[in-house]
Amino acid sequence: MSVIGNSHDLTYLDNAATSFPKPEIVYNTHDKVARTCCANPGRAGHSLAHKASQIVLNARLAVASFFNIDDCAQIAFTSNATEAINIALFGVLKAGDCVVTTSMEHNSVTRPLYELQRRGVNVVKVACDSSGHTSLGDIQQACKLHPKLVIMSHCSNVTGSVQPIAAIGNWCREHDILFMVDAAQSAGVYPIDVESMAIDLLAVPGHKSLMGPQGSGFLYVKKGVDVIPFKFGGTGTMSSQLEQPQQMPEHLECGTLNTPGLAALAEAIRYVEHQGIDNIRAKEQLLLNRLRFGLANIPEITIYGPKVVEAGVLSFTIDEVDNAEVGFILDRRFNIAVRVGLHCAPDAHRTIGSFPQGTIRVSLGHFNSEADIDYFLHAIGEIVSQGFE
C-alpha cells in the first residue's frame, strides 16, 4: 500500500491499530451519507430521518449476517471495541462475582477489570505460554472458582496468537458460564460465528480488519444475558418513561448514532464478504511468512510469538537497539509506519518476555504487498548494518 510521502511512498504497516487505507466504497459512502442523509435516525417522522433509520437498520443486518447473529436487535452500536467491552463488563459484573481472563489481553480488557477488582470483583488471570497461547485445559482449571464470565481476546494485538475460542465457548456454555470475546484483531480476518462458537458477548471495532471507518463498532449480546446499561438517555422510543427501555438495542444504545460511519461500515463488511475472508487471511499470512523469513535471517533480531504464522502481526526486537529509535528512523528516513513499545498490552509483553521495553510491531492489512515487505526488510537491514548515523 502506497500513499505519497515526502520521499519514498508511505509504507503503512500499523493495521493492528487501524487499517489504512480503506476500500474506496467506504470513503465514498461515508461522504455521500454525510452530505445527503445526515438526519437523526429514529428521532422524527420526516422522510430524511426515516432514510437515516433505514441506513442504520441495514448496517445492523449486515453485521448480523456476517457474524451469524439471529436477531439484529441484539447488536448495540458503539464508537469502538473499547466502549463495547466497558459496556459489557460493567453491565454484567458486580461485587462478589468472579471473572476469568488471560495474560494476553489489551488494556481495553485489563483496565476495566482492574477497576472492577477495586469494586469487589474477583479477577482470575490465566497465564499464557511464551508464544501467547492459552488452552481449554488452562481455562477449565481457572474456572474451578465458578466464574460468572470468561473474557478473552480472539487474537493478540502483540503476537498474532489465536486462541481456541470455539472450544472454550462451548465448554463455558455447557457449564453455564458467560463467554465474551474481544474480536478487535480477528473480525474480518478469521470467521466468527456467535452460534457455533457459543459466544454470549462479542465486542468488535469497525475500523480494523473490517476496513470500516474510525468511530464505528458494536457489542453483541445474546438474548437472555442481562447487561445493566452503561449510559442513559434519548432513544427515540418510549420517551414518556424515565427508565431506559428494556428492549434491545435501545437498552444499551442511546444518543445520536454515527449514521455516515455505520453506512460506511456496512459497505466495508460487504467488501470483505466479496473479497472472501479466507482469501484475505491467506494473503496476510503469505506476506507475514515472507516477513518472518527475512527477519529470521538477521542474527541481531529476536522474533516473539508463535513459531507458525497465525494472524497478520509480528513483533521483534533488535539486539542492543532501542525500539523507539527504530520506529523513529523507519518513519523519518524510510517513511515506514510501524508501532513500537507496549502496544497497550503490558501483560502480553510480560508473558512473552519483552517487558518493559516492548517490541517493534509490524501489522499487515489487505492492501499491503510483497513490495512493502521487501522494502521494510531493506530498511531494517540498513538500520542493523549502518546504525543511526
LOLUM-119332 format. One record per residue (C-alpha): residue in one letter; x, y, z. Coordinates in steps of 0.25 Angstrom, whole numbers, plus 5000, padded with zeros to 4 digits. Layout:
% LOLUM-119332
[A; [X; Y; Z]];
...
% end
This chain:
% LOLUM-119332
[M; [5000; 5000; 5000]];
[S; [5006; 5013; 4996]];
[V; [5002; 5028; 5000]];
[I; [5010; 5039; 4994]];
[G; [5020; 5044; 5005]];
[N; [5032; 5053; 5005]];
[S; [5042; 5043; 4999]];
[H; [5038; 5029; 4998]];
[D; [5023; 5026; 4997]];
[L; [5018; 5023; 5011]];
[T; [5018; 5008; 5014]];
[Y; [5007; 5006; 5025]];
[L; [5010; 4994; 5034]];
[D; [5001; 4998; 5046]];
[N; [4988; 4992; 5042]];
[A; [4986; 4985; 5056]];
[A; [4984; 5000; 5061]];
[T; [4975; 5004; 5050]];
[S; [4974; 4999; 5036]];
[F; [4978; 5008; 5025]];
[P; [4975; 5011; 5014]];
[K; [4960; 5007; 5013]];
[P; [4953; 5002; 5001]];
[E; [4949; 5013; 4992]];
[I; [4934; 5010; 4994]];
[V; [4936; 5013; 5009]];
[Y; [4941; 5027; 5007]];
[N; [4930; 5029; 4996]];
[T; [4919; 5024; 5005]];
[H; [4923; 5032; 5017]];
[D; [4924; 5045; 5009]];
[K; [4911; 5043; 5002]];
[V; [4903; 5040; 5014]];
[A; [4909; 5051; 5022]];
[R; [4905; 5061; 5011]];
[T; [4891; 5055; 5007]];
[C; [4885; 5048; 5019]];
[C; [4891; 5052; 5032]];
[A; [4878; 5054; 5039]];
[N; [4876; 5047; 5053]];
[P; [4871; 5033; 5052]];
[G; [4859; 5029; 5059]];
[R; [4856; 5043; 5065]];
[A; [4846; 5049; 5055]];
[G; [4835; 5046; 5045]];
[H; [4841; 5053; 5033]];
[S; [4846; 5045; 5021]];
[L; [4861; 5049; 5024]];
[A; [4860; 5043; 5038]];
[H; [4853; 5030; 5032]];
[K; [4864; 5029; 5022]];
[A; [4875; 5030; 5033]];
[S; [4868; 5020; 5041]];
[Q; [4868; 5010; 5029]];
[I; [4883; 5012; 5027]];
[V; [4885; 5008; 5042]];
[L; [4876; 4996; 5040]];
[N; [4884; 4992; 5028]];
[A; [4897; 4993; 5036]];
[R; [4890; 4984; 5047]];
[L; [4886; 4974; 5037]];
[A; [4900; 4974; 5030]];
[V; [4907; 4971; 5044]];
[A; [4897; 4961; 5048]];
[S; [4899; 4953; 5035]];
[F; [4914; 4954; 5036]];
[F; [4915; 4948; 5050]];
[N; [4902; 4939; 5049]];
[I; [4894; 4947; 5059]];
[D; [4880; 4942; 5058]];
[D; [4873; 4955; 5063]];
[C; [4880; 4968; 5058]];
[A; [4873; 4976; 5070]];
[Q; [4883; 4969; 5079]];
[I; [4894; 4978; 5073]];
[A; [4897; 4991; 5080]];
[F; [4906; 5000; 5072]];
[T; [4917; 5007; 5079]];
[S; [4929; 5016; 5075]];
[N; [4939; 5005; 5076]];
[A; [4942; 4992; 5083]];
[T; [4947; 4998; 5096]];
[E; [4934; 5004; 5098]];
[A; [4927; 4991; 5095]];
[I; [4936; 4984; 5105]];
[N; [4933; 4994; 5116]];
[I; [4918; 4993; 5114]];
[A; [4918; 4978; 5115]];
[L; [4928; 4977; 5127]];
[F; [4922; 4988; 5136]];
[G; [4908; 4983; 5132]];
[V; [4910; 4969; 5135]];
[L; [4919; 4968; 5147]];
[K; [4917; 4973; 5161]];
[A; [4924; 4972; 5175]];
[G; [4925; 4957; 5179]];
[D; [4925; 4952; 5164]];
[C; [4937; 4944; 5159]];
[V; [4943; 4947; 5144]];
[V; [4953; 4939; 5137]];
[T; [4963; 4945; 5127]];
[T; [4977; 4943; 5121]];
[S; [4990; 4949; 5122]];
[M; [4990; 4953; 5107]];
[E; [4979; 4964; 5108]];
[H; [4979; 4978; 5103]];
[N; [4977; 4989; 5113]];
[S; [4963; 4991; 5108]];
[V; [4960; 4978; 5116]];
[T; [4971; 4979; 5126]];
[R; [4968; 4993; 5131]];
[P; [4953; 4991; 5133]];
[L; [4955; 4978; 5140]];
[Y; [4965; 4985; 5149]];
[E; [4955; 4996; 5153]];
[L; [4944; 4985; 5155]];
[Q; [4954; 4977; 5164]];
[R; [4955; 4990; 5172]];
[R; [4940; 4990; 5173]];
[G; [4940; 4975; 5179]];
[V; [4940; 4966; 5166]];
[N; [4950; 4954; 5167]];
[V; [4958; 4954; 5155]];
[V; [4966; 4941; 5151]];
[K; [4976; 4943; 5141]];
[V; [4981; 4931; 5133]];
[A; [4996; 4931; 5130]];
[C; [4998; 4928; 5115]];
[D; [5011; 4922; 5109]];
[S; [5022; 4930; 5104]];
[S; [5016; 4929; 5090]];
[G; [5004; 4936; 5095]];
[H; [4994; 4924; 5095]];
[T; [4985; 4918; 5105]];
[S; [4977; 4905; 5104]];
[L; [4963; 4900; 5108]];
[G; [4970; 4892; 5120]];
[D; [4976; 4905; 5125]];
[I; [4962; 4911; 5125]];
[Q; [4956; 4899; 5131]];
[Q; [4966; 4899; 5143]];
[A; [4963; 4914; 5145]];
[C; [4948; 4912; 5145]];
[K; [4948; 4904; 5158]];
[L; [4944; 4916; 5165]];
[H; [4931; 4916; 5157]];
[P; [4932; 4930; 5150]];
[K; [4921; 4937; 5144]];
[L; [4929; 4941; 5132]];
[V; [4941; 4937; 5123]];
[I; [4946; 4948; 5115]];
[M; [4958; 4947; 5105]];
[S; [4963; 4953; 5092]];
[H; [4962; 4944; 5080]];
[C; [4975; 4949; 5074]];
[S; [4986; 4956; 5081]];
[N; [4990; 4970; 5076]];
[V; [5005; 4968; 5080]];
[T; [5008; 4954; 5075]];
[G; [4996; 4950; 5066]];
[S; [4994; 4937; 5074]];
[V; [4980; 4932; 5072]];
[Q; [4972; 4926; 5084]];
[P; [4963; 4913; 5083]];
[I; [4950; 4921; 5085]];
[A; [4941; 4911; 5079]];
[A; [4945; 4900; 5089]];
[I; [4945; 4910; 5101]];
[G; [4932; 4916; 5097]];
[N; [4925; 4903; 5096]];
[W; [4931; 4897; 5109]];
[C; [4926; 4910; 5116]];
[R; [4912; 4909; 5110]];
[E; [4911; 4894; 5116]];
[H; [4915; 4899; 5130]];
[D; [4906; 4912; 5130]];
[I; [4918; 4922; 5129]];
[L; [4916; 4934; 5121]];
[F; [4927; 4935; 5110]];
[M; [4931; 4948; 5104]];
[V; [4941; 4950; 5092]];
[D; [4949; 4963; 5089]];
[A; [4950; 4961; 5074]];
[A; [4958; 4974; 5071]];
[Q; [4969; 4967; 5064]];
[S; [4961; 4956; 5057]];
[A; [4948; 4961; 5052]];
[G; [4950; 4962; 5037]];
[V; [4961; 4952; 5036]];
[Y; [4956; 4940; 5044]];
[P; [4942; 4935; 5043]];
[I; [4934; 4937; 5055]];
[D; [4920; 4930; 5057]];
[V; [4914; 4934; 5070]];
[E; [4905; 4922; 5070]];
[S; [4915; 4911; 5067]];
[M; [4925; 4917; 5076]];
[A; [4915; 4919; 5087]];
[I; [4919; 4934; 5089]];
[D; [4909; 4941; 5099]];
[L; [4916; 4955; 5097]];
[L; [4924; 4960; 5085]];
[A; [4932; 4973; 5084]];
[V; [4936; 4977; 5070]];
[P; [4942; 4990; 5065]];
[G; [4939; 4995; 5051]];
[H; [4952; 5002; 5048]];
[K; [4962; 4990; 5048]];
[S; [4961; 4978; 5039]];
[L; [4946; 4980; 5035]];
[M; [4952; 4992; 5028]];
[G; [4941; 5002; 5033]];
[P; [4943; 5016; 5038]];
[Q; [4948; 5020; 5051]];
[G; [4937; 5023; 5061]];
[S; [4929; 5010; 5058]];
[G; [4928; 4997; 5066]];
[F; [4917; 4989; 5073]];
[L; [4914; 4980; 5084]];
[Y; [4906; 4967; 5082]];
[V; [4898; 4962; 5094]];
[K; [4892; 4948; 5094]];
[K; [4877; 4948; 5097]];
[G; [4875; 4946; 5112]];
[V; [4888; 4952; 5116]];
[D; [4885; 4963; 5126]];
[V; [4894; 4975; 5124]];
[I; [4891; 4988; 5132]];
[P; [4892; 5000; 5123]];
[F; [4906; 5008; 5124]];
[K; [4899; 5021; 5119]];
[F; [4885; 5026; 5119]];
[G; [4878; 5036; 5110]];
[G; [4869; 5038; 5098]];
[T; [4866; 5026; 5089]];
[G; [4854; 5032; 5081]];
[T; [4845; 5021; 5087]];
[M; [4837; 5021; 5100]];
[S; [4840; 5036; 5102]];
[S; [4830; 5038; 5113]];
[Q; [4837; 5028; 5122]];
[L; [4848; 5031; 5131]];
[E; [4854; 5017; 5131]];
[Q; [4863; 5013; 5120]];
[P; [4856; 5004; 5110]];
[Q; [4858; 4989; 5113]];
[Q; [4857; 4984; 5099]];
[M; [4870; 4984; 5091]];
[P; [4877; 4991; 5084]];
[E; [4871; 5003; 5091]];
[H; [4874; 4997; 5105]];
[L; [4889; 4999; 5102]];
[E; [4889; 5009; 5091]];
[C; [4885; 5024; 5093]];
[G; [4888; 5037; 5087]];
[T; [4891; 5040; 5073]];
[L; [4897; 5029; 5065]];
[N; [4908; 5031; 5055]];
[T; [4900; 5029; 5042]];
[P; [4911; 5032; 5032]];
[G; [4920; 5023; 5039]];
[L; [4910; 5012; 5040]];
[A; [4907; 5013; 5025]];
[A; [4921; 5012; 5022]];
[L; [4923; 5000; 5032]];
[A; [4912; 4993; 5024]];
[E; [4919; 4995; 5011]];
[A; [4932; 4991; 5017]];
[I; [4926; 4978; 5022]];
[R; [4921; 4975; 5008]];
[Y; [4935; 4978; 5002]];
[V; [4941; 4968; 5012]];
[E; [4930; 4957; 5008]];
[H; [4933; 4960; 4993]];
[Q; [4948; 4958; 4995]];
[G; [4946; 4946; 5004]];
[I; [4951; 4945; 5018]];
[D; [4959; 4933; 5015]];
[N; [4966; 4940; 5003]];
[I; [4969; 4952; 5012]];
[R; [4975; 4943; 5023]];
[A; [4983; 4935; 5013]];
[K; [4989; 4947; 5007]];
[E; [4993; 4953; 5020]];
[Q; [4999; 4940; 5025]];
[L; [5007; 4939; 5012]];
[L; [5012; 4953; 5014]];
[L; [5015; 4950; 5028]];
[N; [5023; 4938; 5025]];
[R; [5031; 4946; 5015]];
[L; [5034; 4956; 5026]];
[R; [5037; 4945; 5037]];
[F; [5047; 4938; 5027]];
[G; [5054; 4951; 5024]];
[L; [5055; 4955; 5039]];
[A; [5060; 4941; 5043]];
[N; [5072; 4943; 5034]];
[I; [5077; 4955; 5042]];
[P; [5085; 4949; 5054]];
[E; [5083; 4962; 5063]];
[I; [5067; 4961; 5062]];
[T; [5059; 4953; 5072]];
[I; [5045; 4949; 5068]];
[Y; [5033; 4948; 5078]];
[G; [5021; 4940; 5078]];
[P; [5016; 4927; 5070]];
[K; [5026; 4919; 5062]];
[V; [5016; 4918; 5051]];
[V; [5009; 4930; 5045]];
[E; [4994; 4931; 5050]];
[A; [4990; 4945; 5049]];
[G; [4996; 4957; 5042]];
[V; [5004; 4962; 5054]];
[L; [5019; 4961; 5056]];
[S; [5027; 4966; 5068]];
[F; [5042; 4967; 5069]];
[T; [5054; 4974; 5075]];
[I; [5068; 4977; 5070]];
[D; [5079; 4974; 5080]];
[E; [5084; 4986; 5088]];
[V; [5076; 4995; 5080]];
[D; [5064; 5004; 5086]];
[N; [5051; 5001; 5079]];
[A; [5047; 5015; 5079]];
[E; [5059; 5019; 5071]];
[V; [5056; 5008; 5061]];
[G; [5042; 5014; 5060]];
[F; [5047; 5028; 5058]];
[I; [5057; 5024; 5048]];
[L; [5047; 5016; 5040]];
[D; [5037; 5027; 5040]];
[R; [5047; 5039; 5037]];
[R; [5057; 5032; 5028]];
[F; [5049; 5022; 5021]];
[N; [5035; 5027; 5022]];
[I; [5030; 5013; 5028]];
[A; [5019; 5013; 5039]];
[V; [5020; 5003; 5050]];
[R; [5017; 5003; 5065]];
[V; [5027; 5001; 5076]];
[G; [5026; 5000; 5091]];
[L; [5016; 4992; 5099]];
[H; [5004; 4993; 5090]];
[C; [4994; 4996; 5101]];
[A; [4997; 4981; 5105]];
[P; [5007; 4981; 5116]];
[D; [5002; 4968; 5122]];
[A; [5004; 4962; 5108]];
[H; [5019; 4967; 5108]];
[R; [5021; 4961; 5121]];
[T; [5016; 4948; 5116]];
[I; [5025; 4947; 5104]];
[G; [5037; 4953; 5111]];
[S; [5038; 4967; 5105]];
[F; [5034; 4975; 5117]];
[P; [5037; 4986; 5119]];
[Q; [5044; 4991; 5106]];
[G; [5033; 4985; 5098]];
[T; [5035; 4981; 5083]];
[I; [5035; 4987; 5069]];
[R; [5021; 4982; 5063]];
[V; [5018; 4980; 5048]];
[S; [5003; 4978; 5046]];
[L; [4999; 4975; 5032]];
[G; [4986; 4979; 5024]];
[H; [4978; 4975; 5012]];
[F; [4985; 4986; 5004]];
[N; [4999; 4982; 5007]];
[S; [5008; 4976; 4996]];
[E; [5021; 4968; 4995]];
[A; [5028; 4981; 4991]];
[D; [5024; 4987; 5004]];
[I; [5030; 4975; 5012]];
[D; [5043; 4975; 5003]];
[Y; [5045; 4990; 5005]];
[F; [5043; 4988; 5020]];
[L; [5053; 4977; 5021]];
[H; [5063; 4986; 5013]];
[A; [5061; 4997; 5023]];
[I; [5063; 4988; 5035]];
[G; [5075; 4982; 5028]];
[E; [5081; 4997; 5027]];
[I; [5078; 5000; 5041]];
[V; [5085; 4988; 5046]];
[S; [5097; 4989; 5038]];
[Q; [5099; 5004; 5038]];
[G; [5093; 5008; 5051]];
[F; [5087; 5022; 5053]];
[E; [5097; 5032; 5048]];
% end
